[in-house]
Amino acid sequence: MLLLAFDTATPAVTAALHDGERVLAESTVVDARRHGELLVPAVDRVMATAGRTLAELTGVVVGVGPGPYTGLRVGLVTAAAFGDALDVPVHGVCTLDGLAWAAGEAGLEGPFTVATDARRKEVYWARYDGPAQRVTEPAVDRPGALPEDVTILPSVGAGAALYPDVFTDHRPDPAHQSAGALAALAARRLAAGEPFEPALPLYLRRPDAQVPAGYKAVLPT
């Protein structure tokens, strides 16, 4: 097994290589505005660091969100391109699941909440009973609208860090998404024969950019 994993659903542009037992190389750069510029160089970096080639890959793992439209599609389009070019499967993993797995690697046990920044004063969130056991569907809400039994739990993620008055037991680790954790979770699922999410974007809401409803005539009729 040799998995290339990456995620662009958060400000962290993160890529990693995993051999089914351990992370061979990982690169993470936090920059919310340059996903398209940073992802392929990150992939090149982890491949070179591990001394492996793309031809050796047995699969691609990609974070499917939830996340903002522009950043999220960079990772998904790149994953589809690699999968097609190399003729390997592309496995979708919820971005929040990757953060939950990283929290488990940092020593956090369930139940807990993962929350990332959804902008617009909202968070993407889900509740977990353990690092590999999500018990709610990913959702987007204003922090103050979340149930108290969710917000009083230990929490991880940049979304929780932004609202300490709501997420009162925020844990600092992991601070950002880790492709290494995403890959480790995917390796576990593959070994157990568990299903993956489709490699399709999990937006949860409409993009900020909208097609105009009508066009003003500029030429005389």
C-alpha positions in Angstrom: 0.0 0.0 0.0 1.2 3.5 -0.8 -1.3 6.3 -0.4 -0.9 9.9 -1.4 -3.2 12.1 0.8 -4.0 15.8 0.7 -6.6 18.2 1.8 -7.4 21.8 0.8 -10.7 22.3 2.6 -9.2 24.5 5.3 -6.4 27.1 5.3 -3.9 24.3 5.6 -2.6 23.0 2.3 -1.4 19.6 3.5 0.0 16.5 1.7 1.4 13.2 3.0 2.6 9.8 1.8 1.6 6.7 3.8 2.7 3.1 3.3 -0.1 1.5 5.2 1.9 1.4 8.5 3.3 4.9 8.9 3.6 8.4 7.4 6.7 8.5 5.2 6.6 12.2 4.6 4.3 15.2 5.2 4.1 18.8 4.2 1.7 21.5 5.6 1.6 25.2 4.7 -1.1 27.4 6.2 -2.2 29.9 3.5 -5.9 30.3 2.8 -5.4 32.2 -0.4 -2.9 30.0 -2.4 -4.3 26.4 -2.4 -3.9 26.2 -6.2 -0.3 27.4 -6.1 0.9 25.3 -3.1 -0.7 21.9 -3.5 1.3 20.3 -6.4 4.6 21.6 -5.0 3.6 20.0 -1.6 3.0 16.7 -3.4 6.3 16.9 -5.2 8.0 17.6 -1.8 6.6 14.6 0.0 7.3 12.3 -2.9 10.9 13.5 -3.1 11.4 13.4 0.7 10.1 9.8 0.8 12.2 8.8 -2.3 9.1 7.3 -4.0 7.5 7.9 -7.4 3.9 8.6 -8.5 4.0 5.3 -10.4 4.2 3.4 -7.1 1.0 4.8 -5.7 -1.8 2.4 -5.0 -4.4 5.1 -4.2 -5.1 8.8 -3.6 -6.9 10.1 -0.4 -8.5 13.5 -0.5 -10.4 15.5 2.0 -13.9 16.2 0.8 -14.8 19.0 3.2 -16.9 20.6 4.4 -15.1 23.7 3.3 -15.2 26.8 1.2 -15.9 26.3 -2.4 -12.7 27.6 -4.0 -10.2 25.9 -1.7 -12.0 22.6 -1.6 -12.3 22.1 -5.3 -8.5 22.5 -5.7 -7.9 19.3 -3.8 -10.8 17.4 -5.4 -9.9 18.3 -9.0 -6.2 17.4 -8.3 -7.2 14.1 -6.8 -9.4 13.2 -9.8 -6.5 14.1 -12.1 -4.0 12.0 -10.3 -6.5 9.1 -10.1 -7.2 9.2 -13.8 -3.6 9.7 -14.9 -2.3 6.9 -12.7 -5.3 4.6 -12.9 -5.6 4.3 -9.1 -8.7 4.7 -6.9 -9.5 8.0 -5.2 -10.8 7.7 -1.7 -12.8 10.6 -0.2 -12.6 11.3 3.6 -14.5 13.9 5.5 -12.1 16.7 6.5 -13.6 16.7 10.0 -12.8 13.0 10.3 -9.2 13.7 9.6 -9.0 16.3 12.4 -10.7 13.8 14.7 -8.1 11.2 13.9 -5.3 13.7 14.5 -7.0 14.6 17.9 -6.9 10.9 18.8 -3.2 10.7 17.8 -2.7 13.7 20.2 -4.3 11.7 23.0 -7.9 12.9 23.0 -10.5 10.3 23.5 -14.3 10.7 22.9 -16.7 12.1 23.1 -15.6 15.4 21.6 -16.5 18.0 18.9 -14.6 19.0 15.8 -15.2 22.5 14.4 -13.6 24.4 11.6 -14.0 28.0 10.4 -16.8 28.3 7.9 -16.5 32.1 7.8 -19.7 34.2 7.9 -19.5 33.8 11.7 -20.3 30.1 11.3 -18.5 26.8 11.9 -18.5 23.4 10.2 -18.8 20.8 12.9 -19.5 17.2 13.9 -19.6 15.3 17.1 -17.5 12.2 17.8 -17.6 9.3 20.3 -13.9 8.6 19.4 -11.2 9.4 16.9 -12.8 7.1 14.3 -16.5 7.3 15.3 -18.5 10.2 14.1 -22.0 10.2 15.5 -23.5 13.2 13.7 -23.5 14.3 10.0 -21.3 17.3 9.2 -23.2 20.5 9.6 -22.7 24.3 9.3 -24.2 26.6 12.0 -23.6 29.7 14.0 -21.7 28.7 17.2 -24.4 30.1 19.4 -27.0 27.9 17.8 -25.3 24.6 18.6 -26.7 22.4 21.3 -25.1 22.8 24.7 -24.3 19.1 24.9 -22.1 19.7 21.9 -20.3 22.9 22.9 -19.5 21.7 26.5 -17.5 18.7 25.1 -13.8 18.9 24.5 -13.3 20.5 21.1 -10.6 20.8 18.4 -10.2 22.8 15.3 -9.8 26.4 14.2 -13.5 27.0 14.3 -13.7 26.1 18.0 -10.6 28.2 18.7 -12.4 31.3 17.3 -15.3 31.1 19.8 -13.9 30.2 23.2 -17.0 31.7 24.9 -19.0 28.9 23.2 -16.5 26.0 23.0 -15.4 26.3 26.6 -13.1 23.2 26.5 -11.0 23.8 23.4 -7.9 21.7 22.9 -5.0 23.3 20.9 -3.8 20.1 19.2 -4.4 19.6 16.3 -4.4 23.3 15.3 -4.7 22.5 11.6 -5.6 19.6 9.3 -3.0 16.9 8.8 -2.8 14.9 5.6 -0.8 12.4 7.6 -3.7 11.8 9.9 -6.1 11.7 6.9 -3.9 9.0 5.3 -3.6 7.0 8.5 -7.4 7.0 8.9 -7.8 5.9 5.2 -5.2 3.1 5.7 -7.2 1.9 8.6 -10.5 1.9 6.6 -8.9 0.1 3.7 -7.5 -2.6 6.0 -10.9 -3.0 7.6 -12.8 -3.0 4.3 -14.8 0.0 5.4 -16.5 2.3 2.9 -15.3 5.8 1.9 -17.2 9.0 1.1 -17.5 9.7 -2.7 -14.7 12.0 -3.8 -17.2 14.8 -4.3 -17.3 18.2 -2.5 -19.2 18.5 0.7 -20.1 22.2 0.6 -23.2 22.3 3.0 -24.1 25.7 1.6 -24.1 27.7 -1.7 -21.0 29.5 -2.8 -20.6 33.2 -2.2 -20.4 33.9 -5.9 -23.8 33.9 -7.6 -24.8 34.0 -11.2 -26.8 37.3 -11.7 -30.5 36.8 -12.0 -30.8 39.2 -14.9 -28.7 41.3 -17.1 -29.2 45.0 -17.8 -29.4 45.8 -21.5 -26.5 48.0 -22.7 -27.5 48.3 -26.4 -30.5 50.1 -27.8 -33.3 48.0 -29.0 
